[in-house]
Amino acid sequence: MWRQKSIQLKARARGFHLITDEIEQQLPEIASFSVGILQLFIQHTSASLTINENADPTVRHDMEKHFNHFVPERAKYYQHTYEGDDVRVI
């Protein structure tokens, strides 16, 4: 059996965020599956997914520090700039 559904996540600032709860809330039908594969596709040019066990919250902190160092905001060599900076939306 295959199912496809589009959902919308709330806007977030640049960074690493836990989204499991939000996905589970918008896809309550997955609770009825005991085995399966969930494929997520984010339709945003600068967003990506990482999979972590979330046993140690410092992992997200370390990953964010790494990305802020190696992929800084507003680097002069970026060509994709027409969307502007990621801004904090509350």
N, CA, C and O of each residue as an XYZ file, in Angstrom:
360
protein
N       0.847     -1.172      0.000
C       0.000      0.000      0.000
C       0.897      1.240      0.000
O       1.898      1.295      0.714
N       0.527      2.222     -0.802
C       1.252      3.485     -0.880
C       0.318      4.622     -0.508
O      -0.862      4.603     -0.858
N       0.834      5.594      0.188
C       0.081      6.812      0.498
C       0.984      8.003      0.248
O       2.192      7.958      0.484
N       0.372      9.059     -0.230
C       1.119     10.298     -0.441
C       0.307     11.438      0.123
O      -0.904     11.515     -0.083
N       0.974     12.318      0.832
C       0.278     13.435      1.459
C       1.234     14.616      1.549
O       2.415     14.440      1.848
N       0.735     15.800      1.295
C       1.521     17.024      1.462
C       1.169     17.643      2.806
O      -0.003     17.743      3.170
N       2.182     18.052      3.527
C       1.972     18.743      4.798
C       2.813     20.014      4.778
O       3.711     20.160      3.949
N       2.523     20.914      5.679
C       3.290     22.152      5.776
C       3.797     22.290      7.200
O       3.022     22.246      8.155
N       5.107     22.458      7.331
C       5.705     22.664      8.641
C       5.760     24.154      8.948
O       5.808     24.980      8.036
N       5.752     24.493     10.228
C       5.833     25.909     10.587
C       7.200     26.461     10.203
O       8.189     25.729     10.160
N       7.242     27.733      9.930
C       8.497     28.394      9.549
C       9.441     28.438     10.738
O       9.022     28.604     11.884
N      10.703     28.289     10.444
C      11.718     28.312     11.483
C      12.912     29.125     11.013
O      13.113     29.322      9.815
N      13.691     29.587     11.957
C      14.928     30.294     11.650
C      15.990     29.294     11.213
O      15.825     28.086     11.383
N      17.060     29.795     10.659
C      18.193     28.938     10.310
C      18.611     28.161     11.554
O      18.648     28.709     12.656
N      18.922     26.896     11.371
C      19.380     26.084     12.498
C      18.919     24.652     12.357
O      18.363     24.261     11.331
N      19.152     23.885     13.385
C      18.766     22.479     13.423
C      17.586     22.340     14.371
O      17.668     22.733     15.535
N      16.495     21.783     13.877
C      15.252     21.738     14.639
C      14.682     20.322     14.652
O      14.789     19.584     13.672
N      14.079     19.961     15.775
C      13.388     18.680     15.864
C      11.996     18.852     15.259
O      11.245     19.739     15.666
N      11.653     18.007     14.288
C      10.354     18.143     13.615
C       9.511     16.874     13.728
O       8.419     16.809     13.165
N      10.006     15.865     14.451
C       9.293     14.588     14.549
C       7.873     14.774     15.070
O       6.927     14.260     14.474
N       7.710     15.502     16.174
C       6.371     15.690     16.753
C       5.418     16.363     15.772
O       4.255     15.974     15.664
N       5.908     17.367     15.062
C       5.056     18.085     14.108
C       4.636     17.170     12.956
O       3.495     17.233     12.498
N       5.538     16.333     12.494
C       5.201     15.385     11.429
C       4.186     14.367     11.930
O       3.212     14.067     11.240
N       4.409     13.837     13.122
C       3.473     12.853     13.680
C       2.075     13.446     13.885
O       1.075     12.755     13.687
N       2.002     14.713     14.279
C       0.704     15.366     14.457
C      -0.032     15.504     13.133
O      -1.252     15.355     13.075
N       0.716     15.791     12.065
C       0.078     15.990     10.766
C      -0.146     14.685     10.006
O      -0.866     14.662      9.007
N       0.463     13.606     10.472
C       0.290     12.296      9.841
C      -0.128     11.264     10.895
O       0.593     10.291     11.114
N      -1.273     11.459     11.549
C      -1.662     10.537     12.625
C      -1.869      9.105     12.146
O      -1.818      8.171     12.946
N      -2.101      8.925     10.853
C      -2.336      7.581     10.319
C      -1.099      6.683     10.412
O      -1.227      5.461     10.333
N       0.081      7.256     10.577
C       1.269      6.403     10.648
C       1.308      5.581     11.933
O       2.039      4.594     12.015
N       0.532      5.977     12.929
C       0.478      5.205     14.171
C      -0.110      3.809     13.947
O       0.130      2.903     14.745
N      -0.871      3.632     12.875
C      -1.488      2.328     12.609
C      -0.559      1.372     11.873
O      -0.901      0.203     11.693
N       0.616      1.845     11.440
C       1.567      0.993     10.724
C       2.577      0.410     11.696
O       3.076      1.110     12.577
N       2.879     -0.868     11.534
C       3.923     -1.480     12.354
C       5.238     -1.583     11.586
O       6.308     -1.670     12.187
N       5.154     -1.573     10.249
C       6.334     -1.639      9.396
C       6.090     -0.722      8.209
O       4.970     -0.637      7.705
N       7.134     -0.038      7.762
C       6.972      0.808      6.592
C       8.160      1.717      6.397
O       9.116      1.696      7.173
N       8.088      2.505      5.365
C       9.123      3.478      5.042
C       8.443      4.834      4.864
O       7.448      4.951      4.149
N       8.979      5.832      5.509
C       8.478      7.198      5.355
C       9.507      7.979      4.559
O      10.664      8.082      4.966
N       9.099      8.520      3.443
C       9.976      9.362      2.632
C       9.497     10.792      2.763
O       8.320     11.086      2.552
N      10.410     11.674      3.111
C      10.095     13.089      3.259
C      10.843     13.878      2.204
O      12.033     13.657      1.975
N      10.149     14.790      1.568
C      10.728     15.665      0.560
C      10.427     17.091      0.969
O       9.262     17.471      1.083
N      11.447     17.875      1.188
C      11.262     19.271      1.587
C      11.389     20.143      0.350
O      12.426     20.145     -0.313
N      10.340     20.878      0.043
C      10.325     21.735     -1.140
C      10.843     23.123     -0.789
O      10.118     24.112     -0.889
N      12.078     23.184     -0.385
C      12.709     24.454     -0.048
C      14.153     24.370     -0.503
O      14.817     23.356     -0.289
N      14.640     25.426     -1.125
C      15.965     25.371     -1.744
C      17.107     25.255     -0.747
O      18.162     24.725     -1.096
N      16.937     25.728      0.471
C      18.057     25.694      1.406
C      17.771     24.868      2.660
O      18.436     25.044      3.680
N      16.799     23.983      2.592
C      16.482     23.129      3.734
C      16.939     21.705      3.451
O      17.001     21.277      2.299
N      17.255     20.983      4.507
C      17.630     19.582      4.362
C      17.254     18.835      5.632
O      16.940     19.441      6.657
N      17.292     17.525      5.551
C      16.971     16.678      6.690
C      18.212     15.930      7.143
O      19.016     15.488      6.323
N      18.361     15.793      8.447
C      19.362     14.890      9.002
C      18.615     13.944      9.939
O      17.598     14.308     10.529
N      19.122     12.760     10.062
C      18.511     11.777     10.954
C      19.486     11.523     12.092
O      20.620     11.095     11.873
N      19.037     11.789     13.295
C      19.845     11.587     14.494
C      18.981     10.932     15.553
O      17.760     11.087     15.543
N      19.594     10.211     16.454
C      18.836      9.517     17.488
C      18.304     10.460     18.563
O      17.386     10.097     19.297
N      18.860     11.651     18.666
C      18.449     12.663     19.641
C      18.674     12.215     21.082
O      17.978     12.680     21.985
N      19.631     11.324     21.309
C      19.945     10.890     22.670
C      20.746     11.952     23.415
O      20.665     12.055     24.639
N      21.515     12.735     22.674
C      22.367     13.757     23.275
C      22.099     15.089     22.569
O      22.456     15.244     21.401
N      21.479     16.049     23.255
C      21.142     17.324     22.602
C      22.356     18.121     22.135
O      22.211     19.028     21.315
N      23.539     17.808     22.632
C      24.719     18.548     22.194
C      25.090     18.213     20.750
O      25.845     18.957     20.123
N      24.572     17.103     20.211
C      24.844     16.765     18.812
C      24.295     17.862     17.902
O      24.994     18.315     16.995
N      23.046     18.298     18.132
C      22.473     19.382     17.317
C      23.288     20.653     17.469
O      23.522     21.363     16.490
N      23.717     20.944     18.673
C      24.538     22.138     18.918
C      25.847     22.051     18.132
O      26.252     23.015     17.483
N      26.502     20.895     18.192
C      27.762     20.732     17.464
C      27.557     20.831     15.960
O      28.367     21.444     15.264
N      26.488     20.236     15.452
C      26.220     20.314     14.015
C      25.955     21.756     13.597
O      26.432     22.201     12.552
N      25.202     22.480     14.405
C      24.918     23.879     14.071
C      26.193     24.714     14.087
O      26.397     25.545     13.202
N      27.048     24.505     15.074
C      28.328     25.228     15.127
C      29.152     24.927     13.877
O      29.740     25.833     13.287
N      29.196     23.668     13.477
C      29.949     23.264     12.286
C      29.409     23.977     11.041
O      30.177     24.555     10.272
N      28.089     23.934     10.847
C      27.494     24.554      9.659
C      27.653     26.070      9.680
O      27.893     26.671      8.633
N      27.525     26.696     10.833
C      27.716     28.146     10.908
C      29.138     28.535     10.543
O      29.371     29.617     10.005
N      30.081     27.662     10.833
C      31.477     27.936     10.493
C      31.752     27.690      9.011
O      32.377     28.519      8.349
N      31.287     26.553      8.490
C      31.605     26.174      7.114
C      30.595     26.652      6.077
O      30.903     26.673      4.885
N      29.403     27.034      6.505
C      28.370     27.551      5.594
C      27.789     28.823      6.229
O      26.640     28.827      6.670
N      28.577     29.890      6.275
C      28.132     31.104      6.961
C      27.018     31.826      6.203
O      26.894     31.702      4.984
N      26.221     32.574      6.943
C      25.212     33.429      6.313
C      25.917     34.489      5.473
O      26.993     34.961      5.841
N      25.318     34.863      4.349
C      25.750     35.978      3.504
C      27.198     35.893      3.018
O      27.856     36.923      2.878
N      27.703     34.690      2.760
C      29.057     34.580      2.206
C      29.080     35.285      0.842
O      28.138     35.148      0.061
N      30.120     36.017      0.561
C      30.186     36.838     -0.649
C      30.163     36.016     -1.935
O      29.812     36.546     -2.989
N      30.523     34.754     -1.875
C      30.563     33.915     -3.072
C      29.224     33.246     -3.382
O      29.117     32.572     -4.407
N      28.197     33.403     -2.539
C      26.893     32.783     -2.801
C      26.235     33.421     -4.022
O      26.245     34.643     -4.169
N      25.676     32.608     -4.880
C      24.920     33.092     -6.030
C      23.429     33.089     -5.741
O      22.703     33.951     -6.235
N      22.958     32.124     -4.942
C      21.537     32.013     -4.618
C      21.235     32.950     -3.449
O      21.357     32.561     -2.287
N      20.839     34.185     -3.762
C      20.607     35.173     -2.712
C      19.233     35.836     -2.798
O      18.890     36.632     -1.924
N      18.437     35.531     -3.826
C      17.202     36.285     -4.036
C      16.139     36.009     -2.984
O      15.189     36.783     -2.873
N      16.261     34.930     -2.203
C      15.292     34.684     -1.126
C      15.684     35.394      0.155
O      14.872     35.499      1.074
N      16.916     35.884      0.236
C      17.358     36.593      1.420
C      17.756     35.644      2.544
O      17.765     34.425      2.374
N      18.080     36.221      3.684
C      18.501     35.438      4.847
C      17.327     34.664      5.421
O      16.167     35.032      5.234
N      17.649     33.581      6.125
C      16.632     32.893      6.912
C      16.370     33.767      8.117
O      17.302     34.162      8.818
N      15.117     34.071      8.363
C      14.771     34.965      9.469
C      13.975     34.196     10.514
O      13.324     33.196     10.211
N      14.037     34.671     11.720
C      13.315     34.028     12.819
C      11.833     34.392     12.723
O      11.473     35.569     12.711
N      10.993     33.384     12.656
C       9.544     33.590     12.616
C       8.966     32.961     13.874
O       9.157     31.772     14.129
N       8.262     33.763     14.656
C       7.694     33.250     15.917
C       6.190     33.229     15.820
O       5.517     32.833     16.771
